[in-house]
């Protein structure tokens, strides 16, 4: 995995629309490069503790025309960042709508019990982005909206965050907001941390590093992978850490005296 570390730019693929990139540049510096050719998504940036983030962007009609291509793209880029996202632009609806007026409902009549009739949509109508707002795609996609939602749910179960936007302005504002959020120190994120601790998914990593990160998250010590690996350079197990003195911990890169004492207290030491 290639890491940008923390940086003050967003990388954008050369193929991304000039209008969208110009909107992002109003708030964050953008550098264009051949991201897709280096197996990265359309937008890529770094954040706190050296983590990297990338987002693919697709319009709803393009997605429904070829879901397999969208999946293959996510798979191709997946391992190049710590967090992956998919931005879907436009609107998908089980009914055809134009200028706020319902045109028709292509549903399938289904009976539930005696005499009652309901309709389950049998097609999806899409409204991609046009220069003057939305445009009707003029094509029906014969797949229910629920199947699309189930596909999105499967992506999120695999760690790919799916975000809906309605136009370039919405996409630009979303990317800028997420970018700024990712630059904050880990201990400044308060959302739900009072109730839930983030799960750690570590593949092919040192169990000792994973244990240090787990302690750091459980006690809000600010120990990410970088600091955990620095500790693992000087110590070989949690027992070694428990038995050491604060001065020994401070020899690890990025660990000051206050953090060293917090770590030892979290492990049950009385100082």
N, C-alpha and C positions, 0 to 999 in steps of 0.2 A: 504494500500500500504506500503510495506516495503522499507525503504530508506537506502542505503549504505552511503549516504553523499559523500563528496569528498574523494576519496582514490586513492592510487598510484598503484592499481592492476586492472587487468581484471579477472573476474571469468569465467572459462570455464567448461562446463559440462564434466563429466568423459568420456562420449562416443565420444567426439570430437577427430579427428585424431591426433596422436602424431606429425606427420609431420607439421601440421598446427599450433599446439600449440607451437612447437619449433621455428617456424618462428616468431610468435608474441613475444616470450620471448626474442628475440634479441633486442627488443626496449622497452617492457613493461613487468613488472613482471606479471606472470599468476599463479593463484591458481585454481587447479581442485577441483570440488565439484559436488554433485548430484543436479545440478540446476533444471533439468527437474522434478525431484521428488518433488521439492519444488515449482512447478508450475512457473518456470522461463525459459526463452529461453536459447539457447546454449551459449550465451556470455552476460555478465552482468557487468556493472560498474557504478560508481557514477561520478558526475561532479559538476560544480559550483552551489552554492545555494542549495545543497542537492538534486539536480535532479538525477534521475536514468535512465539508458538507457539499452536496451537489444535487441539482434539480434538473430533471428533464421537463420539457414543455411540449404539449401537444394540444391541438384543437380537437374538440369533441367529435367532429365529423371524421377527422383523420383517424382518431382512435377507433371508432366503431367500424370504419372501413377495413381496418387491418389491426385487430387486437394482438395478433401474434407478433407483428413487427414491434409493437410497443413493448411487449413482454421481452422479446429478444434484446431490445435496446437496453432495458433495465438490467437484464442478466449480464450483458456485455460490459456495462459500466459499474456494476454493483460493488466490486471489490476495490474500487479506486477511491472510496471515501468512507468515513466512519458513519455518516448518516446520509441516506438517500431519500429523495422526494420526487413526486410526480405532480406537475401542475397541469390541470385540465382546463383549457380556456373554452368559453362558450356555454351554451345552454342545451340540455337534452330534456325532452318532454315526451310523455306518452300520448299527448294530443298535439295536433297541429295548431299553432297559434301565430297570428301575424298582427302586429300593431295592437297587441292587447286583446284581439278579438278571436274567439275560438272558431276555427274553420270546420273541423270535423273530428270525430272520435272514432278511430278504427279499433274497436274493441271486439272481444269474443264473448258472446252471451253465455253465461253459465248459471245454472239453477242451484240455489241453496235452499233446500227444504221445499215445502209446498207453495207453489205460486210465486215465489220470490225469484227475481232475476237480477244478477249483477253483471258487471263487465270487467274482464281482465284485459288490459292493453296488450296488443299483439305486435306493436311496432314502436320504434323510437324516432321522433323527429328532432333534428339538430339545428342549432342556430349558431354558426361559427362567427368569428369576428370579421367585420367588414369595415371599410374606411369610414362609413357613416354610421356605424353602430353594429347591429346584427343583420345577418342575411339568412334567408331561409335556404337550407341546403338542397331542397328539391329532391330529396331522396329519403325513403323510409328504410330504417334498419330493422330487420325482422328479428328482434331480440328484445325481450322485456326489460324495462328499467330495473327490475329486481335482479336480473342476471348481471347487469352492469354493476349494481351495488354489491353483489356477492363477489364479483371480481375485484372490486376495490377493497373489500374486506380482506380478501386473501392476500392482497399486496401488503396491507398494513400488518397482517399477522407475520409477514416475512420481513418486517422492518422498514417498508417503503411507505412514507407518509404521503397521502394523497390530498391535494388542495385544489378546490374549485375557484376559478376566477372568471369574471365576465368580459374583460377586455384588457388591453395592454396596460392601461392605467392601474387597474386592479392588480395585475401581475407584477408590475414594477413596484407598487407600494408593498405588496406581500413580500417580495424578495428583499427589499430594503429593510422592512421591519424584522424579518427573520435574521438577516445579516447582523443588524445591531443587537438583537437579542443574543446571538451566539458569541458576541464579543464580551459579554458580561462575565465576571468571575463566577464560578460555580456556586459559591455560597450566597450570591445575590439573587438567585432564582428561588422565589418563595412559593410559586404555584404548587399547591397540594403537598409540599414537602413536610408540612406538619403532620400529614396523615400517611403518606406513602414515600417509600424510598425507592429510587430507580433500581431496576433489575440490572444485574451485570451479566452480560453474555460474552464470555471470553473463549475464543477458539484457538487452540494451539498456543496458549500462553502459559507462563510459569504460574503454577498454583499458589506459590508464595506471593507473587505480585497480585493475583486475584484476591487473596485473603487480605492483603494490606488495603486494597481499594475498597473492599467490603467494609472493613473497619472505618475507613475514612468516610464512606457514605453514611454508615449507621450513626456515626457520632459527629457528622458535619465538620470533618477536620480539613477538608480541602485537599485531600490526597487523590490525585488522579493517577493515570498510568505512568506519567513521566516521573513524579516523585516516588511512586511505589517502586519503579525500576531502580531509581537512585538508591533507595534503601536496600534493595536486593543486591546491589553491588557490594555493600559492606557487611550484610548479614545473610545468613543462609536459611533461617526459619523464624517463625513467630516466637519460639522459645528464646532464641538469641536476642530478639528485640525486647522481649519482656524482661530479660535479665540485664540489659545494658543500662548505662547511665545516660542522662540527657545529653551530656557533653559528647558522648559517642555518636548519638543520633545526629547532632548538629554537624558532624563531619560529612553527612550525606548532602549532596547538592540540592538546594532549595528548601532545606529543613532548618528553620531557626529555633532558638531556645523555646519560645512559647509553643510552637507546633510540636516540638519534641516532648515537652511536658504533657501536652494534651494527648498525644499518642500513648504515652506510658500510663497516664491515668485511665484512658479508655480501655487499656488492657489489664486494669486492676492494680497497678502499682500505686503505692502510697509514697508521695514525695514530700 
